[in-house]
Every structure is written in structure tokens, then in C-alpha cells.
Amino acid sequence: MSTLLSAMHARAGAFTALRRDIHQHPEIGFKEFRTSDLVAERLQSWGYKVTRGLGGTGVVGQLKRGSSTRKLGLRADMDALPIHETTGLPYASNYAGTMHACGHDGHTAILLAAAEYLATSATFDGTLNLIFQPAEESLGGARKMMEDGLFDRFPCDAIFAMHNMPGFRQGQLLLREGSAMASSENILVHIEGKGGHGAMPHLSADPVVAGASIVMALQTIVSRNVPPLQMAVITVGSFQSGVANNVIPQNATLKLSVRALDRSVRELLRTRIVEIVELQAQSYGVTAQVEFLPGYPVLVNTAAETELAREVAIALVGADNVVLQTEPLSGSEDFACMLEEVPGSYLFVGNGDVANGGHGACMVHNPNYDFEDRNIPVGAAFWVQLTERFLA
């Protein structure tokens, strides 16, 4: 075990307690008031210049050392999920219907543990920006912080983030250059027909039949328009129309979830969805509108920053505990928005697997999930070593 990792293990007890306190008091997106207070108070006590209010409840802690103009950003997310916890743990959520089911309590504790060490014991030359982000869970907290001037006020030459990953050995570090997580589109299709009596369909324009045809036609986009070696998903998760069996309704609404791992494929999907919806609607004598709700872009890790992260990971935990080019994920993450503005990399730390009896093997967004506390010193040591390398 490296000297740095040993030092972080020695400090881990306090930050494990802090993580469990945050776990007991989960807060959903843009309502992380207690959590952001805790983060700001800790950062201020260690000498960081603290700025609050970006993205509503976001917190940025800045620490400058030496004379270098180099600037590094490290980001952690703080929000919880609207899930009722069933772990039965002594530090389980105090709030019915809300829990930290994705490990953001752990991500926050990791970055705070690194922040304390970086302020008191580390050596670096440059500006360190620690970004504690609200509302990652489908609410666009990253984009909101950016709209509030995050990178104008706190410019970064590179930015990094970390997420726990159940199903991999605890403490294993997983990296990937290029597309690492999929884009996510939330799309509504509004179909307007002509209502009427169910016994006289010839006098109506049925939005249900048109909608059913649209659902089936959308499935051909992935099978016939997307290159076979590219990943794409079009899921119609909701089809809402009508209330009575003898009434042809006036309208219908489809709700789509659309994902891709390539920016050009994402644009292809958007184009073909509009074309198919409009032409299918026309063929059934109804009208249809496609509404694109805010989504997340493809998360793309840049080459130089990912290579630096790989070198730091190997030096910290050894090559046997590092996956240099892990498989991409079909899930989405709004850190992708930050990576469209600033080069950087997003990596994973194994939260535990069943084969090794891992406490953290349960998948995220599950009521039985819990973050693996043994990852706090691993993640914190990684942030410290990365900072000392980047701001050398």
C-alpha cells in the first residue's frame, strides 16, 4: 500500500461518519440545503475560498498555491433519489421515500476527504477548484451551474469526476478514453386526431392506431438506420390515450427514452424520429409534434486527461487493480455537459462484487443499495495524487 493511501486510510474514520450522516439525511436535486451547508462549512474550515449559489445549491471551493497559472477542477455530485430505502442499516435514510441510492453521499465524502488532505498536507502549484454539484439525477444540475457562470468564474484546464460502480471488485479503478456513457434524450410525441364513437371509426381519425404504428416504425431506426456496430436505444416507455373502450380519443402522447454512444448517431436518431413520426401521422390522417425535453449529451473522455488518470491509478493501486479501457455504459451522466466545455475524464471505482462478498454489489437506483465506505480513502487518495501530478 502506498504511503498516501495509508495516510488516507488513517483519516478515513471521520469521513466514513460524515458519509453516513449525509446518507441519513438525503436531499433530492436542487434541495441539497443541509448537504451544501455541510460542504461549505468544511471547506471554509480548511481555508478554501467558498462560493455558493451556482446551480442553486451548488458549492465551489477554491484553493490557490504557488504561482502557476494551471487550473484543475474536481467534481462530486450531492443529490439523492426519490426511492424508499429498505437496507435496514443503522444509518439508513431518516426520510421516507428519499435515499442515497446512487452513492452521491460517497462521492461527496471522497472529495471532502481529499479536500482536507490537499489543504493541510499536499504540495501543488496552481489553482484547485472543487465543484460540488446539485441535481445530477436527470435534473441537469451541471448545465445549471454552467449557466450560472461556473467556468467563467472558475476556469479549468481540465476537469475530472468519479462514480462508484457495483459489480466490480471493491477499490478497482476503471477508466475509458472516448465515449464512456450514452447520451440521453427525453422525447414527447403529441398526436392529435379526431375523436368519435367507437362504433363509427370511419368518422374519426384514430390517434391510438396512429400511435401504435409510430411505436412499431420507431423500432426500425435502430435495426435499419444505425450502423450495426454502433449502440443505440429507442424505448417507448409510455403510451397514454383515452379512458373508455367505446370512445376513440382525440389525442395521444408517447414518452420516449433515446440513447446513443456516438454524437453523430445521436443526431441521426433525432432526425429519423421526427421524420417517422410526421410521415406515419400523415398516413393515418392525424397530426403529430415531437417535443425534445432537456437531456444529456454523450460523455466523451479526452485522450490526454484519461492517460494521466490511468498513470495515477496504476501508481496508486497497482496495474492488477486498474482496467485501462473499460466497456462503455448505456446510462447517462450530466458531467458530459462539463466535458463539452473542458477536457477531462470520468472514471469509476468498483463498489464490490458478489464473487468477493461485496457489501456494495447491489446495483445503484435500488432500495437495497449502499455505498462501500472502504472506497473513501481510495477515491480521496486518487484525487490527491491526480492534483499533485496535474498541478506539479
N, C-alpha and C positions, 0 to 999 in steps of 0.2 A: 504494500500500500504506500502511495506517495506521501511525502511529508505534508503537502497541502491537504490531501484527502484525510489524513489522520487528524489534522487540525480542525477540519470541518466536522468530523465525527465527534470530536471533543466538545464542540459547541452545539451539537445537534439537539440536545435535550430541550433547550429553551425554545427552539424553533419548531420542534415537534409539538410542544404545548401550545404554541401560537397557532400552528396549523389546525390543531384540534379545536381550539377556541373559534377560529373562523368557520370550521366545519359545523360547529354547534349553532352558529348564527349566520346562516346562508342568506344572501340577498340577490334577487333577480336583477336583470340588466337595467341599468340607469337608476337603480335604487340601492347601490352599494354604499350607503351612507356610513354605516358603522365600520365597514371594511376600509373605506378610503380614509376615515378618521384615524384608524389604527395605523395604516401605512404611512400617512403623513406625519403622525407623531413620532413613529420610529425613525423615519428618515431625518427629521429635524433634530432628533436627539443625537444622531451620529454626524451632524454637521452638513447635511445636504441642503442645498437651496431648493425649497419645495414650492411647486406651482400646482394649484388646484383649479378645477372647473373645466378643464378641457374635456369635451365629450360629456359634460355634466358632472359625473363623479370621478373622472379620471385624475390621476396624480402623476406628476413627473418630478423625480428627484435628480438634481444635477450636482456633480462633484467635479471640480477642476483641480488639476495638479500640474505643476511644471509649466513649460512654455510652448509645448507642441500645439499645433492647430488641429490635430486629428480629433475626430469626434465619433464616439461609439454609442449606439442605442441597444439596450436590452429590454425586452418587453415581457410582461406577465399579464394574464387575464384574471379578473377578480369575481365574475358573476357566477351565480348558481342557476339551477334549473327548477321548473315547476313540477317536481316529482316528489311523491311521498316516500320518505326513507323507510326501509324495512330491515336495515342491517342489525338492529338491536345492540349496537355498540354503546359503550358508556358515554361517548361523546357524540352520539347521533344528533341530528338536527332538532333544535328546540321548536321549529316552526313547521306545523303540519302542512304538507303539500309543497314544501320547498326544501331542496337539499343540494349539496355539492356532489353531483353525480358525474362530473367530468374531470375532477381533480384540480379545479382552478384554485381551491384553497391551498393545495400543494404547490402549485406554480407560484402563487404569491409568497408562500413561506420560503421557497427556494430562493427567489430573488431578494427577499429581505435578508436571508442568511448571508447571501453574497454581498449585499449592500453593507452589512455591518463589518464584515471582514475587509472589504475594499476600503472602507473609511478608516479603519483602525490598524490594519496590518499589511496591506498590499502596497506595492510600488508600481506606479504608472505615470505616464506623461501625456496629458491631453484632457479632453472633456468626456465625462461619462454621463449619459442620460438614461436613467432608469424609468421606464414607462409602465405604469400600472393602469391597464385598460379596462373600462367597463364594457358590459354588454357584447361579449363575443358571440353568444348563443343566438344567432340569426337576427340580431337587432342592429348590427352594423356599428358597434362602438368604435372600431378602428377608423372607419371613414368619418365618424362624427368628430373624433379627436383631430383628424387631419383637417376637416373643415373649420375647426376652431383654431387652426394655425400651428399644429404640432411641429411640423418640420420647418416652418418659417421661424418659429421661436426657438426650436431646439434642433437645428440641422444635424444630420448624422452622415458620416461617410459610409457607414454600414450599420445594419440592424439585425438582431438575432432574436429568436424565440424558441421555446422548448415546450413539449407536451408529453405527458405520460402516455404509455401505450400498453394496455393489458394484452396478455398473450405472448409477451416476450420476457425473457429472464430478467429478474429484478436488477436494475443498475446497468443493464446493457444499453449502449448508446447506438442509435440508428440514424444514419444520415442519407441524404439523396441529393444529387445535383439534378437540376432541371425541374420538370413538372413533378410535384410531390403530392399535391392534393387537388381535387377536382374543383372546377367552378360549380356554382350552384345558382340556378335560375328559378325563381318563383313566378309562375305564369298563370294568369286567369284568362279563360276563354269565355266570353259572354255571347250567347246565342239568342237571337231574337226571332221568334216565329210568329205564328198566328194561331191563337188558342181556339178551341172549339169543343164540340161534343165528341166523346169517344166513339160514338156510333156513326159519326159522319166525318171521318178523317179527310175525305176528299174536299171538304170545305175549309180545311186548316192547312197550316204549314208547320209540321211537327218538329219542334226543336229537340225532342228526345231521340227520334230516329236520326236526325242530322248529327246530334252529339255522339251517338253510338258509332256512326260511320267515321266521324272525326277521330274518335278514340282508336279505332282499328287502323285507320290510314296513318296515324302518327307512328304506329309501330314499324312501318316500313322505312322510316327515316334512318333508324339505326341499321336495319338489315340491308338496305339498298342504296343509301346515300353516303353513309360514313365509311371510310376505308376500313376494311376488315381488321387491320392491326391496331386501330385506334379505339380507345374506350369512349363510350357514350351511353347515357341512360335517359330515357324519357318515361316517366311514371305519371299516369293519371291517377291521382290519389283520391279524388273526389269528383262525383258527378251528381249535381243537385238540380232537381226539376220536379215540379208538380207535387200534389198531395192526394189526389183522388184517382181511382182506377178508371173512371168513366169520363175524365176530362183531359183533353190534350192541352198541355200548359202553354203559356205564352212565351216562356223563356227557359233557358237552362244555363248552368255555369259549370265549367270544368276547371279543376285546380291541378296544375302540373308541377312536378319537380323534375328539373332537367340538369344533367351533369356532364362534364367533359374534362379531359386532362390535357387538352391542347387548345390554345386560343383560337386557331383557325377552325377547329371542329366546333367550338362554342358558337362562333359566328354562323357556321353552316346550319347548326341546329336552329338557331333563332330565325334565320331566313326561311328554312323549309317549313317550320311550324306555321309561320304566317301564311306562306303560300298554300299549304294544305288546308288550313282552317278556312281561308277565304274561298278557295275553289270548291271544297266539299260543301260549305254552306250554300254557295250559289247553286250547286247542283240539286239541292233539296228545297230551294225556294225560300231560304231563310237568310238572315244576315248575321255576321259574327265579327267581333272585335277581339283582338289579342292585346292583353294588358301585361306589360313586363313590370313586376314589382322589384324593388331593390334586391340584388343578390350579391354573391361573392365571385371574384374572378378566379382563374386558375392560379394556384400558389406555385411560383417558379423560383427555385433556389439558384442563385448565381454561382458560377463556377469557382471563382477565386475565394469567395467567402465560405463556400462549402468545403473547399480543400483545407482552408485554415481550421475550420471546425473539426474536420477529420483528424488533422495533426494533433490538435488539442485533446481530442477524445482518446486517441491512441496513447498519448503521453500520460494521460490521467488514469485510465483503467486497463490499458493493455490491448493489443490488437485482437486477442481472443474475445474480448467483450465489446467489440465495435463492428457494426455492419456498415460497410462503406457506401453501399448503394442499395438501400432497402427498396422494397416494392412500393409503388405509389398507392395512395388511398383514394377511394371514391367519395369519401367525406370531404367537407369543406371547412374553411377557416378564414376569418376575415383579416388575419395577418397578411394574407395575399394582397390586400389593398395597400399596405405599407410597402410590400416588396415591389409594387408597381412604381413607387416613388424613389425607393432607396435600395441599393443592392444589399443582399443579405442571405440568411439561411435559417430554415426552420427544422429542428431536429426532434427526435423522440428519445425518451428514456423508458426502458422496459419496466412495467409496473408489476410484473410477476406472471408466471405461467403455471398451469395445472401440474405439469410434469415435475416441477420443483416445489409443489405445495404452496405456491404463491398466494399470499393473502390478497394481493391486488390483481388476481387473474380475471375477476369478473369484469365484463366489458363496460365501458362508460355508458352513460344515459340509462343505467339500470338501477332500480331501487336498492339493490344489494351491493353496489359498487362502493369501494373506499380506496383512497389514495394510499400508496405504500410509503410510510414515513421514512424508511431507510433510503429513499431517493433524495431526501432533502440535502444531506451532505454531498452526495454525488453531483446533483444538479448545481448546488452552490459552488462546489469546487470547480466545476466546468466553467461557470460564469467568471469566477475569479481568474482562472488560468487564461481564458479567452481574452479577458480585459487586459491582463498583463502582456499578452502577446500582441494584441492589436494596438495597444497604446504604449508600446515599448519605447 
